[in-house]
Amino acid sequence: MIELLVVIAIIGLISSVVLSSLNTARLKSRTVRSIQDMRELQKALEFYYDAHGSYPSSLGGSGSWDGLHTCWGDASSDWIPGLVPTYISSLPHSPNNSGACDNNYIYNSNGVDYKLIWHNPEDCDAVQRQYSQLVDPLRTCWAYGFWTPGAVSF
């Protein structure tokens, strides 16, 4: 009977370690995916700029943070107007699949400059360690992404 209890305790310990490792791997995977999504968007924005001489303006105008879900601008499935389908097949959703307005990719542009960030990401500390150049200087560990030099203060 004691041997059986010891075996059950060992199995429980091993399964908790495995589940913890899986959660860490999932988090890292979502972080990598978010960076890849935003890099693809960055490329599409540059192609758009080459064709039109400006970046797509935010739906709500300059100062508006647009996204699929956003608290600070227009929420729309076409949150960066004019990119789909010519420059990118579809606008990505943040990998956490959150419907919360402060937990998604958001975009702000005045046509001359843009800032594209994942606001309130899941593991900003890890991004800060590995990809420090992507951390938004105005929102340290609240956001990371890509922007033009003139949009640093957005």
C-alpha atoms as an extended CHARMM CRD file, in Angstrom:
* protein
*
       154  EXT
         1         1  MET       CA              0.0000000000        0.0000000000        0.0000000000  PROA      1               0.0000000000
         2         2  ILE       CA              2.8240000000        2.4320000000        0.8770000000  PROA      2               0.0000000000
         3         3  GLU       CA              4.5720000000        1.6170000000       -2.3910000000  PROA      3               0.0000000000
         4         4  LEU       CA              1.4220000000        2.4900000000       -4.2960000000  PROA      4               0.0000000000
         5         5  LEU       CA              1.1600000000        5.8520000000       -2.5290000000  PROA      5               0.0000000000
         6         6  VAL       CA              4.8090000000        6.6080000000       -3.2980000000  PROA      6               0.0000000000
         7         7  VAL       CA              4.2640000000        5.7820000000       -6.9910000000  PROA      7               0.0000000000
         8         8  ILE       CA              1.1650000000        8.0190000000       -7.1070000000  PROA      8               0.0000000000
         9         9  ALA       CA              3.0850000000       10.8780000000       -5.4710000000  PROA      9               0.0000000000
        10        10  ILE       CA              5.9510000000       10.5170000000       -7.9680000000  PROA      10              0.0000000000
        11        11  ILE       CA              3.5320000000       10.4850000000      -10.9190000000  PROA      11              0.0000000000
        12        12  GLY       CA              1.8160000000       13.6090000000       -9.5460000000  PROA      12              0.0000000000
        13        13  LEU       CA              5.1440000000       15.4020000000       -9.1750000000  PROA      13              0.0000000000
        14        14  ILE       CA              6.2740000000       14.4730000000      -12.6880000000  PROA      14              0.0000000000
        15        15  SER       CA              2.9600000000       15.5550000000      -14.2320000000  PROA      15              0.0000000000
        16        16  SER       CA              3.0810000000       18.9510000000      -12.4910000000  PROA      16              0.0000000000
        17        17  VAL       CA              6.6170000000       19.5580000000      -13.8170000000  PROA      17              0.0000000000
        18        18  VAL       CA              5.5320000000       18.5780000000      -17.3380000000  PROA      18              0.0000000000
        19        19  LEU       CA              2.4570000000       20.8340000000      -17.2360000000  PROA      19              0.0000000000
        20        20  SER       CA              4.5560000000       23.7480000000      -16.0050000000  PROA      20              0.0000000000
        21        21  SER       CA              7.0190000000       23.2420000000      -18.8610000000  PROA      21              0.0000000000
        22        22  LEU       CA              4.1790000000       23.0920000000      -21.3850000000  PROA      22              0.0000000000
        23        23  ASN       CA              2.7450000000       26.4050000000      -20.1590000000  PROA      23              0.0000000000
        24        24  THR       CA              6.1600000000       28.0650000000      -20.4810000000  PROA      24              0.0000000000
        25        25  ALA       CA              6.5640000000       26.6890000000      -23.9930000000  PROA      25              0.0000000000
        26        26  ARG       CA              3.0970000000       27.9320000000      -24.9890000000  PROA      26              0.0000000000
        27        27  LEU       CA              3.8920000000       31.4110000000      -23.6960000000  PROA      27              0.0000000000
        28        28  LYS       CA              7.1800000000       31.5360000000      -25.6170000000  PROA      28              0.0000000000
        29        29  SER       CA              5.4130000000       30.2970000000      -28.7320000000  PROA      29              0.0000000000
        30        30  ARG       CA              2.7860000000       33.0510000000      -28.5390000000  PROA      30              0.0000000000
        31        31  THR       CA              5.5060000000       35.6800000000      -28.0540000000  PROA      31              0.0000000000
        32        32  VAL       CA              7.4070000000       34.4690000000      -31.1280000000  PROA      32              0.0000000000
        33        33  ARG       CA              4.1900000000       34.3420000000      -33.1400000000  PROA      33              0.0000000000
        34        34  SER       CA              3.2880000000       37.9040000000      -32.1530000000  PROA      34              0.0000000000
        35        35  ILE       CA              6.6760000000       39.1930000000      -33.2840000000  PROA      35              0.0000000000
        36        36  GLN       CA              6.3180000000       37.3210000000      -36.5920000000  PROA      36              0.0000000000
        37        37  ASP       CA              2.8010000000       38.7380000000      -37.0730000000  PROA      37              0.0000000000
        38        38  MET       CA              3.9920000000       42.2770000000      -36.4800000000  PROA      38              0.0000000000
        39        39  ARG       CA              7.0280000000       41.8150000000      -38.7610000000  PROA      39              0.0000000000
        40        40  GLU       CA              4.6800000000       40.7150000000      -41.5500000000  PROA      40              0.0000000000
        41        41  LEU       CA              2.5260000000       43.7720000000      -40.8850000000  PROA      41              0.0000000000
        42        42  GLN       CA              5.6250000000       45.9710000000      -40.9050000000  PROA      42              0.0000000000
        43        43  LYS       CA              6.5640000000       44.6080000000      -44.3530000000  PROA      43              0.0000000000
        44        44  ALA       CA              3.0240000000       45.1610000000      -45.6330000000  PROA      44              0.0000000000
        45        45  LEU       CA              3.0840000000       48.7330000000      -44.3120000000  PROA      45              0.0000000000
        46        46  GLU       CA              6.3650000000       49.4170000000      -46.1210000000  PROA      46              0.0000000000
        47        47  PHE       CA              4.9680000000       47.9840000000      -49.3860000000  PROA      47              0.0000000000
        48        48  TYR       CA              1.8940000000       50.1720000000      -48.9260000000  PROA      48              0.0000000000
        49        49  TYR       CA              4.1270000000       53.1990000000      -48.3120000000  PROA      49              0.0000000000
        50        50  ASP       CA              6.1470000000       52.4830000000      -51.4670000000  PROA      50              0.0000000000
        51        51  ALA       CA              2.9430000000       52.3370000000      -53.5280000000  PROA      51              0.0000000000
        52        52  HSD       CA              1.0920000000       55.3040000000      -51.9810000000  PROA      52              0.0000000000
        53        53  GLY       CA              3.7440000000       57.6060000000      -50.4980000000  PROA      53              0.0000000000
        54        54  SER       CA              2.1560000000       57.4100000000      -47.0410000000  PROA      54              0.0000000000
        55        55  TYR       CA              1.1240000000       54.8600000000      -44.4340000000  PROA      55              0.0000000000
        56        56  PRO       CA             -2.5510000000       53.9820000000      -43.9460000000  PROA      56              0.0000000000
        57        57  SER       CA             -4.0310000000       56.5210000000      -41.5240000000  PROA      57              0.0000000000
        58        58  SER       CA             -5.7230000000       55.3050000000      -38.3680000000  PROA      58              0.0000000000
        59        59  LEU       CA             -9.4630000000       54.8790000000      -38.8380000000  PROA      59              0.0000000000
        60        60  GLY       CA            -10.2120000000       57.3430000000      -36.0440000000  PROA      60              0.0000000000
        61        61  GLY       CA             -7.5620000000       59.8050000000      -37.2120000000  PROA      61              0.0000000000
        62        62  SER       CA             -4.2010000000       60.7390000000      -35.7740000000  PROA      62              0.0000000000
        63        63  GLY       CA             -3.9380000000       59.8480000000      -32.1080000000  PROA      63              0.0000000000
        64        64  SER       CA             -6.3760000000       56.9580000000      -32.4790000000  PROA      64              0.0000000000
        65        65  TRP       CA             -5.2400000000       53.4390000000      -31.6170000000  PROA      65              0.0000000000
        66        66  ASP       CA             -7.1570000000       51.1450000000      -33.9280000000  PROA      66              0.0000000000
        67        67  GLY       CA             -7.3070000000       47.3770000000      -33.6290000000  PROA      67              0.0000000000
        68        68  LEU       CA             -9.5980000000       44.3810000000      -33.8120000000  PROA      68              0.0000000000
        69        69  HSD       CA            -10.3960000000       45.1920000000      -30.1790000000  PROA      69              0.0000000000
        70        70  THR       CA             -9.2680000000       48.5420000000      -28.7520000000  PROA      70              0.0000000000
        71        71  CYS       CA            -10.1700000000       50.9030000000      -25.9270000000  PROA      71              0.0000000000
        72        72  TRP       CA             -8.6130000000       53.9890000000      -27.5470000000  PROA      72              0.0000000000
        73        73  GLY       CA             -9.8690000000       54.2060000000      -31.1460000000  PROA      73              0.0000000000
        74        74  ASP       CA            -11.9140000000       52.2650000000      -33.6600000000  PROA      74              0.0000000000
        75        75  ALA       CA            -12.3770000000       48.5170000000      -33.2540000000  PROA      75              0.0000000000
        76        76  SER       CA            -12.7210000000       46.9300000000      -36.6690000000  PROA      76              0.0000000000
        77        77  SER       CA            -11.7390000000       43.7840000000      -38.5510000000  PROA      77              0.0000000000
        78        78  ASP       CA            -10.0980000000       46.1780000000      -41.0690000000  PROA      78              0.0000000000
        79        79  TRP       CA             -8.0510000000       47.9130000000      -38.3670000000  PROA      79              0.0000000000
        80        80  ILE       CA             -5.2830000000       48.9240000000      -40.7920000000  PROA      80              0.0000000000
        81        81  PRO       CA             -7.2750000000       50.0620000000      -43.8280000000  PROA      81              0.0000000000
        82        82  GLY       CA             -6.0040000000       49.2910000000      -47.3060000000  PROA      82              0.0000000000
        83        83  LEU       CA             -3.5780000000       46.4530000000      -46.5100000000  PROA      83              0.0000000000
        84        84  VAL       CA             -5.8590000000       43.4680000000      -47.1770000000  PROA      84              0.0000000000
        85        85  PRO       CA             -5.6810000000       41.7060000000      -49.6590000000  PROA      85              0.0000000000
        86        86  THR       CA             -3.0690000000       43.5570000000      -51.7410000000  PROA      86              0.0000000000
        87        87  TYR       CA             -0.2260000000       43.7380000000      -49.1920000000  PROA      87              0.0000000000
        88        88  ILE       CA             -1.1550000000       40.9990000000      -46.7100000000  PROA      88              0.0000000000
        89        89  SER       CA             -3.7420000000       38.2220000000      -46.9620000000  PROA      89              0.0000000000
        90        90  SER       CA             -5.4490000000       39.0740000000      -43.6410000000  PROA      90              0.0000000000
        91        91  LEU       CA             -4.8120000000       41.1870000000      -40.5640000000  PROA      91              0.0000000000
        92        92  PRO       CA             -3.6050000000       38.9580000000      -37.7410000000  PROA      92              0.0000000000
        93        93  HSD       CA             -5.1670000000       38.6060000000      -34.3190000000  PROA      93              0.0000000000
        94        94  SER       CA             -2.9960000000       38.5410000000      -31.2080000000  PROA      94              0.0000000000
        95        95  PRO       CA             -2.0790000000       34.9420000000      -30.3510000000  PROA      95              0.0000000000
        96        96  ASN       CA             -3.7630000000       35.0530000000      -26.9500000000  PROA      96              0.0000000000
        97        97  ASN       CA             -7.1390000000       35.3400000000      -28.7760000000  PROA      97              0.0000000000
        98        98  SER       CA             -8.2720000000       37.9080000000      -26.2540000000  PROA      98              0.0000000000
        99        99  GLY       CA            -11.4280000000       39.8990000000      -26.8030000000  PROA      99              0.0000000000
       100       100  ALA       CA            -10.2850000000       42.4080000000      -24.1870000000  PROA      100             0.0000000000
       101       101  CYS       CA             -9.7730000000       45.8520000000      -25.6610000000  PROA      101             0.0000000000
       102       102  ASP       CA             -6.3980000000       46.3710000000      -23.9710000000  PROA      102             0.0000000000
       103       103  ASN       CA             -4.7920000000       43.0430000000      -24.8210000000  PROA      103             0.0000000000
       104       104  ASN       CA             -4.3130000000       43.0930000000      -28.5980000000  PROA      104             0.0000000000
       105       105  TYR       CA             -2.3670000000       44.4290000000      -31.5390000000  PROA      105             0.0000000000
       106       106  ILE       CA             -3.0840000000       48.1160000000      -32.0790000000  PROA      106             0.0000000000
       107       107  TYR       CA             -2.0350000000       50.6060000000      -34.7460000000  PROA      107             0.0000000000
       108       108  ASN       CA             -1.7180000000       54.3900000000      -34.8240000000  PROA      108             0.0000000000
       109       109  SER       CA             -0.7120000000       56.4410000000      -37.8650000000  PROA      109             0.0000000000
       110       110  ASN       CA             -0.9250000000       59.9790000000      -39.1380000000  PROA      110             0.0000000000
       111       111  GLY       CA              0.0720000000       58.8550000000      -42.6620000000  PROA      111             0.0000000000
       112       112  VAL       CA              3.6630000000       60.0470000000      -42.2390000000  PROA      112             0.0000000000
       113       113  ASP       CA              4.6040000000       57.7570000000      -39.3340000000  PROA      113             0.0000000000
       114       114  TYR       CA              3.0840000000       54.7260000000      -37.6370000000  PROA      114             0.0000000000
       115       115  LYS       CA              3.3570000000       52.6700000000      -34.4790000000  PROA      115             0.0000000000
       116       116  LEU       CA              2.2340000000       49.0320000000      -34.3700000000  PROA      116             0.0000000000
       117       117  ILE       CA              2.3130000000       47.3710000000      -30.9510000000  PROA      117             0.0000000000
       118       118  TRP       CA              0.9290000000       44.5050000000      -28.9370000000  PROA      118             0.0000000000
       119       119  HSD       CA             -0.5030000000       46.3410000000      -25.9660000000  PROA      119             0.0000000000
       120       120  ASN       CA             -0.3960000000       44.5450000000      -22.6280000000  PROA      120             0.0000000000
       121       121  PRO       CA              1.3010000000       41.3840000000      -23.9550000000  PROA      121             0.0000000000
       122       122  GLU       CA              1.6070000000       38.2280000000      -21.9180000000  PROA      122             0.0000000000
       123       123  ASP       CA              5.3650000000       38.1040000000      -21.3040000000  PROA      123             0.0000000000
       124       124  CYS       CA              6.8610000000       41.5420000000      -21.7920000000  PROA      124             0.0000000000
       125       125  ASP       CA              9.7320000000       40.7870000000      -19.3980000000  PROA      125             0.0000000000
       126       126  ALA       CA             10.9960000000       38.0160000000      -21.6990000000  PROA      126             0.0000000000
       127       127  VAL       CA             10.6770000000       40.3080000000      -24.7230000000  PROA      127             0.0000000000
       128       128  GLN       CA             12.5840000000       42.9960000000      -22.8480000000  PROA      128             0.0000000000
       129       129  ARG       CA             15.4280000000       40.5320000000      -22.2630000000  PROA      129             0.0000000000
       130       130  GLN       CA             15.5180000000       39.0210000000      -25.7680000000  PROA      130             0.0000000000
       131       131  TYR       CA             14.2400000000       41.7820000000      -28.0550000000  PROA      131             0.0000000000
       132       132  SER       CA             14.9140000000       45.0200000000      -26.1950000000  PROA      132             0.0000000000
       133       133  GLN       CA             14.7220000000       47.0630000000      -29.4230000000  PROA      133             0.0000000000
       134       134  LEU       CA             11.0280000000       46.1120000000      -29.7470000000  PROA      134             0.0000000000
       135       135  VAL       CA              9.9510000000       47.4160000000      -26.3350000000  PROA      135             0.0000000000
       136       136  ASP       CA              7.9270000000       50.6070000000      -26.6980000000  PROA      136             0.0000000000
       137       137  PRO       CA              9.9300000000       53.3730000000      -24.9660000000  PROA      137             0.0000000000
       138       138  LEU       CA              6.7110000000       55.0520000000      -23.7830000000  PROA      138             0.0000000000
       139       139  ARG       CA              5.1690000000       51.8580000000      -22.4360000000  PROA      139             0.0000000000
       140       140  THR       CA              8.0350000000       49.8820000000      -20.9470000000  PROA      140             0.0000000000
       141       141  CYS       CA              6.6940000000       46.3750000000      -20.4270000000  PROA      141             0.0000000000
       142       142  TRP       CA              3.2060000000       47.4370000000      -21.4430000000  PROA      142             0.0000000000
       143       143  ALA       CA              3.8290000000       47.0780000000      -25.1460000000  PROA      143             0.0000000000
       144       144  TYR       CA              6.2470000000       45.9930000000      -27.8220000000  PROA      144             0.0000000000
       145       145  GLY       CA              6.2610000000       46.2040000000      -31.5960000000  PROA      145             0.0000000000
       146       146  PHE       CA              7.4920000000       48.2790000000      -34.5190000000  PROA      146             0.0000000000
       147       147  TRP       CA              7.3490000000       51.9620000000      -35.4060000000  PROA      147             0.0000000000
       148       148  THR       CA              8.8960000000       54.6310000000      -37.5670000000  PROA      148             0.0000000000
       149       149  PRO       CA             11.3150000000       57.0720000000      -35.9020000000  PROA      149             0.0000000000
       150       150  GLY       CA              8.7490000000       59.8870000000      -35.9540000000  PROA      150             0.0000000000
       151       151  ALA       CA              6.2060000000       57.7390000000      -34.0920000000  PROA      151             0.0000000000
       152       152  VAL       CA              8.2850000000       57.0740000000      -30.9870000000  PROA      152             0.0000000000
       153       153  SER       CA              6.1560000000       59.5300000000      -29.0230000000  PROA      153             0.0000000000
       154       154  PHE       CA              2.7810000000       58.0900000000      -30.1790000000  PROA      154             0.0000000000
